[in-house]
Amino acid sequence: MDNKFIRVDEVVQELSVSKPYAYKLIKKLNDELKEQGFITIAGRVNRQYFQERFYGAEEKQGKEME
């Protein structure tokens, strides 16, 4: 079972960015989730939300269902 959260080291590897920048990205995504009323954990972000925001995962799933 995959972990539901992506951590900074995975973001660094996935996006080829520095660790400080990965922390900034995670904070930005968590701030967006907080505005929507979700509870967040510092230094981690929901994996599904990360994939939707960076790769448009939600749109791809919708097209596959058609």
Sequence and secondary structure as in RCSB ss.txt:
>XXXX:A:sequence
MDNKFIRVDEVVQELSVSKPYAYKLIKKLNDELKEQGFITIAGRVNRQYFQERFYGAEEKQGKEME
>XXXX:A:secstr
   SEEEHHHHHHHHT  HHHHHHHHHHHHHHHHHTT    TTEEEHHHHHHHHH HHHHHHHHH 
